[in-house]
Amino acid sequence: MSRPLVGISACRRLIKAWTIHTVGDRYIKAVIEAVTATPIMLPAVGVGDQGLDLDRILDAVDGVLLTGSPSNVEPLHYGGRDPRPGVAADPARDSTTLPVIRGAVERGIPLLAICRGIQEVNVALGGTLHAHVEEIPGRMDHRSPRVDSLEAKVAPAHAIDITEGGLLQRITGLRHAEVNSLHGQGIDKPAPGARVEAVAPDGQVEAISMPDSPGFMLAVQWHPEHRALENPLSRAIFHAFGDACRARMAARYGQPLRAAAE
């Protein structure tokens, strides 16, 4: 049985004089090694006549992975205030991922969202964001620690409480965990129909799902792609996503379902 096909969201960035589309290596490795799937990039070009053929893309993929990014979702998409000068944005990514999310959820295509991805999911489905979580009274600073080492940046930063009986608890068997933290934006009002799957000690939403979605949908604020197989929480998330992708592929092509090798 061939592997399922997972579309991975890309960022559009200017490096020197060149505009490029980027996907972090750890996301690609997580899809190959932990999801046990074949990754393809979804470039940040929008959808429609001048961008991606959304229906064709959604017809082709068995799952969608939304990646993290240094950029913020633009406030115009959720009725927020104009961004401050110097805040990174990626309007081309917004114009790509938001319709991809809506289409994937409507079709029941398995969807896993990470960091910026959870913010995109919440906005695409009607929720709102805090632009600067660290400025909310009583909230901790969830931004990336100012250290040079990548391993130090992605080290556990705070605990999360996982909702009992929710999707995340069911797939991980955990009620508490330690996660990294590298975000400035965060969920304010969850989208209609969203279930909060985990919260930080300060009350900040750390994960959501859509129980009424016809397919697997989980969005997390932290970065499970780091130590995707070594960390039990991360491994369980990627394996559950992979199982959902394989189930969709098997249903589409009438193939017998096989679990990924542990």
C-alpha positions, 0 to 999 in steps of 0.5 A, a space after each residue: 500500500 502506498 503512503 498517503 499524500 500530505 500537503 504542507 503549507 509554505 511561507 512566502 519570504 524575501 531573502 535578499 532579492 529573491 522571493 521564495 516559498 519555504 517549509 521547515 525541514 523538521 516538518 518534512 521529516 515529521 511527515 515522512 518519519 512520524 506520519 509515515 506519509 509523502 509530503 508535498 508543498 502547498 506554495 503561498 500563492 493564494 487560490 483561484 485563477 492566479 493561484 492554487 486550484 483548490 478543488 484539485 489540491 483537495 482532491 489529491 491530498 489525504 491530509 493537510 499539515 499547517 506549519 508554524 511561521 515567524 509571521 502573524 495572521 493579518 488582523 483584517 481576517 478576524 476584525 483585529 486592530 491594524 498591526 504595529 510597525 515591524 510585525 511580520 506578516 505573510 498575506 500570501 500565506 493567509 490567502 492560501 491557508 484560510 481557504 484550504 482550511 475551510 475546504 479541508 474541514 468541509 470535506 473531512 480531510 485530516 488536518 493537523 495545525 501547528 503554531 501559526 496553524 492553530 491561529 489560522 484554523 481559528 480565524 478561518 472558522 470564525 474565531 479571533 486572536 490576541 495579537 500580543 498575548 504577553 501584554 494581557 494581564 495575568 498571561 505569561 510571555 509565550 514568545 520564543 526564548 532569546 537564546 541562540 541554541 535551537 534545542 534551548 528554544 524548543 525545550 519545554 517551557 510550560 505545562 498544559 492541562 489536557 481536556 478530559 475526554 477530548 480528542 487530544 486526551 484520547 489519542 495521547 492518554 495524557 491529562 498533563 504535559 510539558 510543551 515548548 512555546 514560541 508564539 506571540 499571537 494566540 487564540 482569543 475567542 475560539 471559533 464556533 464549534 471548536 472544543 478547547 483541548 488544552 490550556 496553559 497555566 495562565 489560561 491561554 488556549 493551547 489546542 483545539 479540535 472541531 468535534 463536528 468536523 467529518 474528519 480528524 482535526 487537531 490544532 496545537 500551539 506548540 511545536 511537536 515536530 521537534 523530537 517528533 518520534 522521541 517525545 511521547 506527546 508528539 509521537 501520539 499526535 503524529 501517529 493519530 494524524 497519520 492513521 487518519 490520513 491512511 484511513 482516508 486514503 484507504 476509503 478513497 481507493 478501496 484499499 485495505 487499511 494498514 497501520 504504520 510501522 511503530 
